[in-house]
């Protein structure tokens, strides 16, 4: 899949063909842009590096802050004032932003630092980014897990320089700047330097080596050189007192001369940053660019080869390869780097939009990167120990800004799934202690006392987390605890209005009650009954997904509140422009209509994803959206927290997942290739429907599999056809109605 990756997909405003059919009826409330960046990354690595313009939200590109509609341009061209490290991937607003340690190659005076130059001839591959500045400098960047290596090729010039700005952070938008609280920079001579900046309460250290023979090395402050200076110390910095500072290398350059800058990063000081640098770049003062690039490319090939597909048009394969790539950029793992506790072991950050990734991306990591998935859980448990709660989002920052408004108790689903798979490496009894304690915090206190929480979606979160925790408790033979948790888990019914079969009126995050009313709960049989049975439930789903509806007009640039209100009043599926309802297409499975799921997923895969910078329908949200695409293309969907997969028609003739040491094969007969977008308009057949299926040669009459079936490897064969069948109508996915396992005490 490595050769199918295009890191530029999602970096520009959505530019997809006008949708037809069902997809034309879905309304997009969120920004129509993927918010990805094409910078150099390593699979789930600590460091990324990219051209920096200060644009929203990654620091790369041209766009101003945007929350809905077509994004407004901040710059008329793609430009950069240098190259920074640590970027978000596909998110919207994550409050504060990264983009630390800006490196700028210049043939201008230091006074021009901060000026932006147009980018030309951009190139990007997994682990590599390159572009020409219109100053004539060719810029190349690669990264390892904890290092970045810059290589600059200069034109002939009498006074070239490479400037490192350690004061940089954040974005060039209102309230987007990240200001260091304290800092220290030391020039150590002979092309060596080190520095630490405390950003958002976290000390980020860098150890730097540069191949600049014959060039001068100097510190600078407020764009003024400090001849002879070897150290800068700032005990306290405020936004009003911040002046740029850093170091530079300066000298004459002949045409084609290359300068290499190697940087090791650590959250535990200069010495560890130096060890990290030498571990990946070597201890000799020799160029390391090609070595680091090759090592990272090898890591990417290993990760991307864990899913193989056969068939598909070149465009569909490009979208699939890039979706898998985007699914493996975040979270960032920095082993033995926690700045908050001294122990060795995994430390994960950039667990952003957890309310999206727990449904799709974390199950993908459990399947194809199980060691890292378990490292993530261990890190989350350790955060809970240190801070008192499982975070809903977790950045490289100190403080209680953990996104509690969006959701509650999401880590519980991933922990329950891992336990059900029999994963090792976690003290499950200790994990259960934290799971139970966390259920009583924040919104959980109201849920515990009243069985109902507003915003109402937190009621669903907490009920589901109680169910997930009960599963772990029961498996550990704590039956009384399990019974109590399970009893409370069925308070999800309090969130619904029995007169409508929908959620009660409340505040909703990025949607309305229709968007959240079709979440996959642990007792879908009772949920469907509450909606009037199969027919009532399916009728509501059909309305939600736009069956029989007219096409809608999507918001444009700076949509007015009245326009947005009319859109929300449609009570329509948000497509894949936003993720709150991204599991809703599979709700049909629980009502015995997997053929409807096939139609909706086929329409989404055909019309909502494409090639090129505008190929995503909305924010990728740290890989949550891309992981949805991966699972949907494979014909599987993980029901997080239930150790369950729902089965649907795949988009490829054959696929193979390397699940740990095993391989799970998904093969088809009767598959018909369908191009994406307008290429398939005249020959777009009806959605391909499952006619029958076998698992390891035995008939599979149900439209679901246990996660164990997938993770232990095997062969799923799916027979497809052009018309709906009765396959999967009779045997529904499991629902978990509450039954008391511990007899009540007698008096």
N, C-alpha and C positions, 0 to 999 in steps of 0.2 A: 504493500500500500504506500510505501515511501514515495515512489515516483508519481503518485496520484495527488500529492498534497500541494495545495496552492495557498500559502499563508496570507495572501491578499484578500481571500474571500471574507466578506464581512467588514472590511475596513472602510467602506463608503456607504452612502445612503442606498437603501434598497432600490434595486433596479431589476425587477423581475417582469416577465411578460404579464399582460393583463390576464387575470385568472378567469377560468371558465368553470361552469358547473357549480358544485357545492362550494368550492373554495372562493368563488366570487361573492358569496353571501356572508363570509366571515368578516368581522369588523376589527380593525387594528387600533387599539387605544395607545399603545406605547410607541416610542421613537422607531421610525422605520430605518434602522441602521444596526449592523451587527456589533459595533463597538469593539471589534477585535483589532489587533495590531499585527504587522508582519515581522516583528522583531525576532531576534535570535532567542530561542528557548531550548531547554533540555527537558526530557520527559519528567514531569512532576518535580523539576529541579528548583533550587532556591533562587536562581538568578535569571533574569531576562534582560535584554538590551535592545534599544530601538532608537531611531531618529526621534528627536524631541522638538515639537513646535509649541507645546503648552496647550494643545487642543484637548477637548473633552472626549472621553474620560480617561484615555490611556496615556495622553501626552503626545500621541502620534496623530497626524492627520490635519483636518481643516475645520472641524465642527465646534461650535459653541455649545454650552450646556443645553441639553434637550431632554424633555420629559414626555413629549407626545408629538405625533405628527412627523413630517419630514424635517430632518435636522437643519438648522440654520448654519450657514458657513461662517466660520470665524476668520478664515484666510481664503484668498482667491486661488491659491496654489498650494501644492504639497511642498512644505518647507521645513527647515530644521535650524535650530541655533546650536545644535550639538547632538550628542548621543548619551542617553541616560540609562539607568538600570532600575529594575523592579517596576513592572507595569501590571496593571489589572488586565484581565482578559475578558472582553465581552460584557462587562458589567454596565450598569447605569451609575447612579450616584452612590458611592461608598464613602461619603462625607469627606474624608481626607484622602490624599492621593500620594503616590510614590514618586518615581522619577528622580532618584537620588544620584549624586556624583555625576555631573555632566562633564563629558569629555568633548572638547571642541578643537578640531584642526583649523588653523587660521593662517592667512597670509596678510592679515590686517593688523593694525595696532591693537593692543589690549583694550583700549577704550571702546572698540567695536564689539566686545564680548556681549552676547545677548541678542545681537542682530541675527536675523534669520536669513538663510540663503535657500534658493529653490533647489529641490531635489530632482535629479535626472537619472535615467537608466537604473531605476530601483530593481533589485533582485532579492528574492527570499527563498530559502529552502529550510526545512527543519534544522535548526541549529545555526543558521547563517542569514545575515542581512547585509546588503551592500547598496550603495547609492553614490552618485557624483554630486558634489556641491557645485553651484555655478561659479565658485571661486577656482575651480579646476582641480580640487582635491578629490581623489577616489577614496571612499570610506568603506571599510569592511569590518564586520563584527561577528564574533562567534562567542559562545558561552559553554561552560561546562556546568557541573552541578552547583559549584560554589565560586566559579571564576568567570571573568569576562576577558576576552582578548580583542583589542582594537588594532587594526592595521590601516595606516593611511599612506597613500601614494601621492607625493607632492609634485606640483609643477616646479620648474626652475624659479627659484626666488631667493633673494638675499636675506630675507628675515621671515622664515617660516616658524611656526610654533604649534605646540599641542598644549592646550590649557585645560586643567582639571579644576572644576568649580565644585567645592564641597558644600557650598551654601544652598545649592539648588534643591528644590523639592516641590512637588505639587504641580499645579496647572496655572495657566495664564488666564484664569477666569475669576470673577468675584468670589471671595472666600475660598479659593482653591489652592492658595499657597500653603506649603508646609514649611514652617520656620524651625530651624534647629534650636533646641533649648541651650545646649552647650556644644562646644566643639574643640578639637585639638588637631593640629596638622604639624607634621615634622618632616623636614627635608633631611635625608640621611646621606646624600651625596651618591655619586656613581650610579645615577639612574634609579635610585631607591627612595621611596617615601612611604609614609603611613599617616593615617588620620582616623579620627572617630567623630561622628556627629550623632547627637542624641535627638532622634526624630520621633515625636509622639511617645516619648518616654522610653524608647528602645535605643540602646547604643549600637550603631552600625559602624563597624570598623572595616577599613580597607588597607591592604598592603599592596604596594604598587612597584613594579619594575618596568623600566622603559629602555628600549634600545635606541639611544639618541647619541651616537658617537660624535664628539666634538661640540655638542650643543650645551648651552648653559642651562642650569637648573635653578629656579628661584621661586620663593614664595611671593604671593601678592595679596594685597588687601585693598578693597574699594577701587579696583582696577589700577592700582599703583604698585610697581615692583618694590620689593624689599631686598635690595642688594646685600648679600652677606647674612641675611636672616636665615635661621634654621628651624624656628618653631613659632607657631601661633597658638595662643590659648584664649578661649572665650569661656568664662565661667558662667555667664548668663547672657542670653540673647533674647531680645523682644522683636516683634515685628517692626516696631518703630526705630530700632537701633540696628537692624540687620543691614550689613553691607556685604557684598560678595567677597569671598576669600577662597584661596586655594594655592595651587602651585602650577608652574608651567615649565616647559622645555622649549628652548628657542635657539635657532641657528640658521645657517644658510642651507638651502636644499637644492640639489641638482634635479633635473627633470627625471621622473621615474623613481626617485629615492623613496624607500618605504621606512616608516617609523612604526614600531610595534610597542604597544602599551599593554602589559599584563596586570590584571587586578584580581586579588583574592579577597573575598568578603567573609565576615564573621559577625555574629552577634555576641561574641565572647572575647573581644579584644584583638589587638594587633598580632600577637604571637600566633593565635589560632588562625587569623586571616593569612598570615605568612605560611603556616603549615598547609592550609587549604590550597594556596597558590602553588606551592611546590609539589603537592600531591598530584595535581592535575596538569601542571605545566612543566614539571621537572625542576631540578635544583640548579642546573647549569644556566648561565645567562645567554641562552640561545633562543632563536625564534620558536614560538610554541603554537602559532596560529593554526597551522595545518594539522598538528597533532590533536589539539583540542577539538577542532572542527571534525576531524575523522572520528574521534572517540564519541562525540555527541551524535554524529550521524549514525554510528553503529548502534548506540543506545536507542535512537529513534527507530531504526530498522527493526530492532528486536521487539520494541513495543508495538509498532504498527503491524508487524507480521503476525501478531497474535490473533488477528482477524483477517481471513482471506475470503475474497468473493470471486466468483466466476460469472462471466456474462456481464450485461449492462453496457450501455453506451459509454463512450469516453467521458461525456459530461457527467453522467450519473456516477461513474467511478471516481471522478475528480471530487465531486461533492461528498461522496462516501469517505474517501481517504482523508479529505480535509476535516470532515466532521469527527473522525476518529482522532486526528491530530489535535483538534481543539479540545477534545474530551480529556486529553492527557497532558495539558499544560498546567492546570491547577488541580488540587491544592499544591502549594509549594512545600517541599519537605527539606528541612535543614537538620539533618541528624546531628545530635550532640551539640546543638546550637541554642537551646532555649536560654534566653536572657533572664528568665524568671525563676528557674530552679537549676541547681548545679549538677544534677545527675546527667549521665549519658543516656542516650536513647532517642527515639524519634521526637521531632518537634515539627508540627505542621501549622502553616498559616495560609492566608488567602483562602480561607474556607468561606468564600463569599457566596451570597445567594444560596445559602444552605436550604432555603425553602424550595428551591428548584432542584439542586443537585442530589438531594436525598432520594428523589424519585427515580432518577435515571443514571446520573454519573457515578454515584457511589456503588450501586449495583454493578455497573460496568467495571469499576475497579475491583470489586469482589470477584468478578469472573476472570478478568484477564491480567490483573495485577494484584493478586490476593495478599501478597506480602505488604504492599504499600497500603492496601485497604486496612489491614490489621494495624499497621503503624499509625494510620489516621485515628483509629479508635483508641489506641493506647495514648496518643497525644491528647485526644479529647478528654479521656478519663483523667489524665494528669492535669489538664487545665481545670477540670471540675474540682479536683483536689485542692489546687492552689487558689482558685478564685471563687469556689462555692457554687458554680453552676456549669452546666453544659452550654457552651456558646451556640447561638443561632447563626452567628457569623463571626469570623475570627481573622483579624488582620495582623500585620507585623506592627502591633501597637499595644500600649498599656492602657487600661481603663475599662470602664463598664459599657462602652459603646458596642453592644453585641446584637443590635438589630432586633430587639424583643418585640417591636411593633409588628414585624412581619409574621411571626409564627412562634410556636412554643414547642419545646421538648421534641426536637427532631432527631437528635442523636440516638434516641431509643430504638427507632426503627432499624437503623444500621446495626446496632449492637445485637438486637434480637435476631436479625438475619444471619449475622456472623456466628452467633451461638448455635442456631439451628443447623448450620453447615458443619458444625463440629470443629471450628477453627481453634487452633492452639495459640498460645502466646499472651493470653489475657487471663487474669485472675477473675473468673466469672462471678464468684461470690462478692468480691470487692466492687466489680462493675455494677452488680445488682444494688449494692448499698447506695451508690451514687445515682443510679437510675431512680430509685425510690425517693431519695432525698430531693432530687431535682424536680420531681412531680409536685412538690409542695411550694416551690418558689415562684415568684412573679405572679403571673395569671393563675398558676396552679393553686394558690391559696383560695381564690374565689371558687375555683372548680371544686376543690375539696369541701368547701363549706356549703356551696349552693348548687353544685352540679351544672352550672351555667356560667359562661364567661362572655363578655363583650370586649372587643370585637368577636362576633359569634364564631368565626373560623377557628379561634383558639379553643373553643369547646371541642371541635372536631380533632384538633391537634392533640389535646390533652387526653381525650377519650381513647384515641388511637395509641398514644404513648402508654397509657395504662394497660391496654391490651398487649402491646409488645413487651412491657415489663412483666406482665403476668405470665407470658410464655416462658421467659427466662426463670422466673421464680418457680413455676411448676416443674420445669426441667431440673431444677436444683432441689426439688422435693420440699419446697416451702409452700405447702398447699394452702395454709390459712392465708398467707400473704397473697398468694395467687388468686384465691377466691375473692378477697377484698378488692384487689386491683381489677379483676375481671368484672365484678359487680359495678364498679365505678366506670369501667370502660363503656358500659352500655348507656351511660348518660348522654351519649351522642344524640339520642332521640330528643333531648331537651332543646337542641339547636334548631329543630325542624318545626314548622307550622303544619300540623296534620290537616288543616283545611286546604292547603295549597300543595303539600308534598315537597315544598322547597324550604330553604333556610329562612329563619325569621329575619325581619328587618334589623339591620345593624350597620356599622361601618365596615367597609371592605377595602382591603389593600389591593389596588390595581385591578379592580373588577367590580362586579355586583354579585348579588346572591345567586343568580343563575350560574355564574362562572364557578362558584364553589359548591353548588348543590349536587354535583355529580362526581364528587371525589370517591375514590374506591375505599370504602370503609371495610371494617372487619366483619360486619354482619350485613352484607348487601341484600340478603334475602329479606330481612326485616326492613331495610331501607326501601326496597322495591314495593313491599307491601304497604308501606306508609304512603307511597305515591299512587295507590290504587291498583297495585298488582302490575304484572308484566305490561299490559296494554297502556295503563296510565303512565307508567315509567317510560315506555318507548315513545309514546306520544310527546311527552315533554322533551325527551332527548331529540326527537325528530325536529321539533320546533327550535330547540337550541342550536342544532347544527344546520339549520336553514333549509331543510327539505321543503320544496315548493315556494321558497322565498325569492324575491327579486335580488339581483346583484346590488351591492352597497358601494357607496363612494367612500374611499379612505380619506382620513384627515390629510390636509396639505401642510404647508409651512405655517407655523404659528396659528394653529386652529383656535377659533374663538370658543369660550366656555359653552355657548349655546350649541355650537356644532358638536362638541364633545358630549354634551348632555343628551343630544338626540341619538348619538351613537351608542352610548351606554343604555339608553332606553330600548334599544333593539333586543337586549337580553340575549346576545348572540355569542357563540364560540369566538374566542379571540384568535383563532388560528394558532400559528406558532409564532406570531408576533409577540406573544406574552405567554407565560408558563403556568399561571394558576390553575388552568383547566386542561393541562396537556395530557392528563391520564383519562379524561372524560370519554374519548372515543372508545375505550375498552369497557366502559360501563355497560355497553350493549351485551357483552359476553354474559353478564350476570342475569340478563333478561332473556337469554336464549337466542340472541340475534347477532352472532359474530359476523354475519354477512354485512351488516351495517358498519361495523368496525372497518371491514375491508374497504368499503366505499370511501369512508372518510380519510383513512390513512393513505389510500392510494391517491386521493385528491390532494392531500397535503404534500406528499412526496413529489407529486408531479408539478404543482403550481407554486409551492412556497419556498423552494430552494433552487439555487442555480449557481452557475459559475461566475467568475469575475468578482470585483470588489463589492458589488451590490447584491451578492448572492444569498444573503440571509434576510429573513422577513422581520427580524427584530433583534434585540440584544441577545448575544449568545449566553450571557449570564454564567461565566466561568466554566462553560462547557456543558451546562444543563440542557440547553437546546440542542447542541450537537450530539450529545449522548442520546437524546430522544430520537434523532435521525438515525443513529447507528442501530438502536434496538428496532425501530420501526422497519428499517430496511432488511433486517434479519428475520422479520416475522415473529418477533418475540417482544413482550413488554413485561418488565419486572414489577410486581406489586410489592413495593418496599414495605418491610415489616411483616410480611406474611410468608416469606420464603416460597414464592410462587411466581410462575411465568404464565402469561396468557399468550396463546398462539394465534397468529394471523398469517395472511398471505405474504411471503417474502418479496422483496423487490429485485432479488437476484436469483439466478437459476440454481446456484449452489453457494453455500458459505460454510466456513469452518472457524470455530472459536477454539483457541488454545486456552483451556480452562485449567490453570495449574499445570499438572503433568498430563492431563487428559485432553481429548479433543472431542468437541461436540459438533457434529455435521448436520447441516440443514440442507436437504436436497429436494428438488421438485421434479415433477413431471407435468407436462401441459403448460409450463411457464411460457409466457409470451413477452418479449422485450417491449417495453414502453418508454419512449424518449421522454425527457422532461420539458415542460414549457411548450412554446409554440411549435417546436419541432415535431411534437406528437399530436398537434391539434387535429389534423385531418384524418389521422389514423389511430386516434386514441380510443382503445376498446373499452368496454365496460371494465370496472375493477375486477381483478382476478380473484375468484372466490375459491375457498378450500372446499373440495369435494369429499376428501377422505384423508386420513393420515395414519402412519404407522410409527411406532417408536421401537427401535431395535427389532424391527420385523414383526412386531405384534400390533394389531389394530388399536388405534387411539381414537376413541369416540368422543372424548372430552376436549374442549378447546383450551386446555390448560395443562401445565406440567409443574411438578414440584421443582424447587430450585436444586434439590439433590439430583433429580434426573438430569439436569443440565450440567451441573458441576462435576458429576462423576464420569461425564463423557458418554457418547453414544451417537445414534443416528436417527434423526427425525426426517421422515420422508413425507412430503406433502403433495397430494395430487390436486392440481388446479384446473379450473374451468371457467367459462365465460358467464355462467349463470349461477345465482344463489342456490345453495343446497341446504339440506337439513342437518348437515354436519355441525356438531356442537350445540344443537338446539335443546337436546334432552338433558345432558349432564352439565350442571352448572358448576362454576368454580366454587370452592368451599366458602361457606359463611359460618361465622363462629358465634352461635347463640350462647348465652350464658347458662351454664349448668353448675350447680354447687357440687364440688368434689369432696368437701369436708362436711360431714353431718353436723347440723346445728347442735349446740350443747343442750342437754335436757336439764330440767330443774325438778 
